[in-house]
Amino acid sequence: MVIFKNMKIVIAGSAKLQNEMKKWVKYWNDQDDCSVLNYPKEIPAEDEEKLYPEVHKKFFEDIAKADILFVANEDKKGITGYIGAETFAELSYGLILKTIYKKNIKLILAKRPSEQVVCYDEIVLWGKFGWIDEIIM
């Protein structure tokens, strides 16, 4: 694995997997002078309508500031390397920044998704094109 230094990281993934998110926040913060700008946090259901729009906007703003968009695609719902719709949207935004706006952002996945993941074909294709920089596991 590549050593990362002095990088700003945004972690994408399921907000329902808080233990896993905290593990990845620690992992990235333990890299040499790296800092996690944002990661998925659960929003209480009773506050969702009020808080979600601003949380969502801030998350995308932080992706635009990041050097790395890390997809913590942990196993979920019995699916290896799960990537849901929201995470795929965030990854797509990172790809737009990289390919159209020439932002030097690394797109890294925790693991290779299984064929059960709805966006599997796109992930494989993006890997072939070199748009996904690395898969850790």
Secondary structure, 3 states (H helix, E strand, C coil): CCCCECCEEEEECCCCCHHHHHHHHHHHHCCECCEEEECCCCCCHHHHHHHHHHHHHHHHHHHHHCCEEEECCCCECCECCCCCHHHHHHHHHHHHHHHCCCCCCEEEECCCCCCCCCCHHHHHHHHHCCCCCEECC
